[in-house]
Amino acid sequence: MAQTRARKLILFDIDGTLLVARGQGRENVTRILSDIIGKPITTEGVVFAGSTDPQIMRQVLQCNNVPEAHHSELLPRILAAYTAYAAKALDPSRVAALPGACDLVLRLHDHPDVQLGLLTGNVEPVAYAKVGAIGLEHCFPFGAFGSDHAKRSALPAIAVQRAFAHTKHTFSGKDIIIIGDTPNDILCGQSLGVTAIAVTTGHFDEAALAIYQPDLIVPSLREVGSLWAKPGRDRHRCYNGAF
């Protein structure tokens, strides 16, 4: 049921924020691109963290010296094959929730002033397969995904539109909270003036994330959970005033 009273829209990144899939994404990209290109490819040197799946595919093509002229033809085929294959191929036993992730998401899902969504570079079926592996798929009725747009900066606005469709409430500014582990998670919502919370559970430490000036940096989602007031008299207030 839509939470029409929600005052905060909290959008979660997946990989490195909620969970780790222990290299399965890279393995699946390697397999699909090798099959389509017709020769072994490498993903060495390609940064997956913070990128959308379409961006990753394009970078892999470039790193394997596939001529730019062929990218427009290949990318739709690659993304369709990857979308169809990767969600089914995901091994849940190799997916692990990061510290505090399940507790925080479940608590916020039950909070009357919070609406949850996903904001991820994963294509939609893969995103839900991953969060499903840690039992959280029911907490995210919508999101914005790499299958919606190749540019991460375009995704927050899509998520806000879907939040309105779900709740009939318009979320704006600091009432939108993006939680992620990469610089791109911090930067993607700047045009909307959102609150950005960075966690150091991915590939970037506190010093690397601080350069991008998020509203808050925490070691894990455990610390985010300790900041959010439980429902009650003070339920609209975050203890440290960050959101």
C-alpha positions in Angstrom: 0.0 0.0 0.0 1.3 3.5 -0.8 2.5 5.5 2.1 0.7 8.7 1.3 1.8 10.3 4.6 5.5 9.9 3.8 7.6 13.1 4.2 10.9 11.6 3.2 11.9 9.8 0.0 15.0 7.6 0.7 16.6 6.2 -2.4 19.2 3.4 -1.9 22.0 2.4 -4.2 22.5 -1.4 -4.2 26.1 -2.6 -4.9 28.5 -1.6 -2.1 25.7 0.1 -0.2 23.1 -2.6 0.6 25.1 -5.7 -0.5 28.0 -7.3 -2.3 27.5 -9.9 -5.1 31.1 -11.0 -4.9 32.0 -10.4 -8.6 29.0 -11.9 -10.2 28.3 -8.8 -12.2 31.7 -8.7 -13.7 31.5 -12.4 -14.5 28.2 -12.0 -16.3 29.3 -9.0 -18.3 32.4 -10.9 -19.4 30.3 -13.9 -20.5 27.7 -11.9 -22.4 30.1 -9.6 -24.2 32.4 -12.5 -25.1 29.5 -14.4 -26.6 28.2 -11.4 -28.7 31.6 -10.2 -29.8 32.7 -13.7 -30.6 36.0 -13.7 -28.8 37.2 -13.6 -25.2 37.0 -10.1 -23.7 38.5 -8.6 -20.5 36.9 -6.2 -18.0 40.3 -5.3 -16.5 40.6 -1.6 -15.9 36.8 -1.0 -16.2 35.3 0.7 -13.1 31.9 -0.8 -12.3 31.3 1.1 -9.0 29.0 4.1 -9.5 28.4 3.4 -13.2 25.2 2.3 -14.9 25.1 -1.0 -16.8 25.0 0.8 -20.2 28.1 2.8 -19.2 29.9 -0.3 -18.1 29.1 -2.1 -21.4 30.3 0.8 -23.4 33.5 1.0 -21.4 34.2 -2.7 -21.9 33.8 -2.3 -25.6 36.2 0.6 -25.7 38.8 -1.3 -23.5 38.6 -4.3 -25.9 39.2 -2.1 -29.0 35.8 -2.6 -30.5 35.4 0.3 -33.0 33.2 3.1 -31.9 31.2 2.8 -35.1 29.9 -0.6 -33.9 28.8 0.5 -30.4 25.3 1.7 -31.4 24.6 -1.6 -33.1 26.0 -3.8 -30.3 24.8 -2.1 -27.2 21.1 -2.8 -27.5 21.9 -6.5 -28.2 24.3 -6.6 -25.3 21.9 -5.0 -22.8 19.0 -7.3 -23.9 21.1 -10.4 -23.5 22.6 -9.3 -20.2 19.1 -8.3 -18.8 17.7 -11.7 -19.8 20.7 -13.7 -18.5 22.1 -12.0 -15.4 19.0 -12.0 -13.2 18.5 -15.7 -13.7 22.2 -16.5 -13.3 22.6 -14.6 -10.0 23.6 -17.0 -7.3 21.9 -15.9 -4.0 24.4 -17.8 -1.9 27.1 -15.4 -3.2 25.2 -12.3 -2.3 25.8 -10.9 1.2 24.0 -8.0 2.9 26.4 -5.3 4.2 26.4 -4.4 7.9 23.1 -2.8 9.0 21.5 -2.9 5.6 18.6 -5.3 6.3 17.8 -3.8 9.7 17.8 -0.3 8.4 15.7 -1.0 5.3 13.1 -3.0 7.2 12.9 -0.3 9.9 12.5 2.4 7.4 10.0 0.4 5.4 7.7 0.4 8.5 8.3 4.1 9.3 5.1 6.1 8.5 7.1 9.1 7.3 9.4 7.3 4.9 9.0 6.1 1.3 11.7 3.9 0.0 12.9 3.4 -3.5 16.0 2.1 -5.4 18.5 4.3 -7.3 20.9 2.1 -9.1 22.9 1.6 -12.2 21.7 -2.0 -12.4 19.1 -2.8 -15.0 15.8 -3.4 -13.3 15.5 -7.2 -13.3 19.1 -7.5 -12.0 18.4 -4.9 -9.3 15.4 -6.8 -7.9 17.2 -10.1 -8.1 20.0 -8.7 -6.0 17.8 -7.2 -3.3 15.6 -10.3 -3.4 18.7 -12.4 -2.5 18.8 -10.6 0.9 15.0 -10.6 1.3 14.4 -6.9 0.7 12.6 -6.8 -2.6 9.2 -6.1 -1.0 10.6 -2.9 0.6 11.2 -1.2 -2.8 8.0 -0.7 -4.8 9.7 1.4 -7.4 13.1 2.8 -8.4 15.2 4.3 -11.1 17.6 1.9 -12.9 20.3 1.7 -15.5 17.7 0.4 -17.9 15.9 3.7 -17.6 18.9 5.9 -18.6 22.6 5.5 -19.2 23.5 8.6 -17.2 23.3 8.3 -13.4 22.5 12.0 -13.1 19.2 11.4 -14.9 18.0 8.7 -12.5 17.0 10.8 -9.4 14.4 12.7 -11.4 13.0 9.5 -12.7 12.8 8.1 -9.2 11.0 11.2 -8.0 8.4 10.9 -10.8 7.8 7.3 -9.8 7.5 8.2 -6.1 4.8 10.7 -7.0 3.0 8.0 -9.1 3.1 5.7 -6.1 2.3 8.1 -3.3 0.6 11.1 -5.0 3.1 13.2 -3.0 5.7 15.5 -4.5 9.1 15.1 -2.9 11.7 17.8 -3.3 15.0 19.2 -2.1 16.4 17.9 1.2 13.3 15.7 1.7 14.9 13.4 -0.9 17.7 11.4 0.6 20.2 9.4 -1.6 22.3 6.8 0.1 25.3 5.3 -1.7 28.9 4.4 -1.6 30.5 6.2 -4.6 31.1 9.8 -5.7 28.4 9.4 -8.4 25.8 8.6 -5.7 26.7 11.9 -4.0 26.8 13.9 -7.3 23.8 12.5 -9.1 21.1 14.4 -7.1 22.9 17.8 -6.9 20.6 19.3 -9.5 17.6 18.5 -7.3 19.3 19.7 -4.1 18.9 16.4 -2.3 20.5 15.1 0.9 23.4 12.8 0.1 24.6 10.2 2.6 27.7 8.4 1.7 28.8 5.0 3.2 32.3 3.7 3.1 31.3 0.1 2.6 32.3 0.1 -1.1 35.5 1.0 -3.0 35.9 4.5 -1.6 37.1 5.5 1.8 36.0 8.6 3.8 38.7 10.9 2.4 37.8 10.0 -1.2 34.1 10.6 -0.6 34.6 13.8 1.4 36.0 15.5 -1.7 32.4 15.5 -3.1 30.9 17.1 0.1 28.0 14.8 1.0 25.8 15.9 3.8 27.0 12.9 5.9 29.6 10.2 5.7 29.2 7.0 7.8 31.2 3.8 8.0 28.1 1.6 7.4 24.4 1.6 7.3 24.4 0.7 11.0 25.3 4.3 11.8 22.5 5.5 9.5 20.1 3.4 11.4 21.2 4.9 14.7 20.4 8.4 13.4 16.8 7.9 12.4 14.2 8.5 15.2 11.7 5.8 15.8 8.0 6.6 15.2 6.7 8.6 18.1 6.6 12.2 19.2 10.0 13.0 17.6 9.6 10.8 14.5 10.1 13.7 12.0 13.5 14.5 13.4 16.9 12.9 12.6 19.0 13.0 15.8 21.9 14.8 14.2 19.9 17.1 12.0 21.3 15.7 8.8 17.9 15.0 7.3 
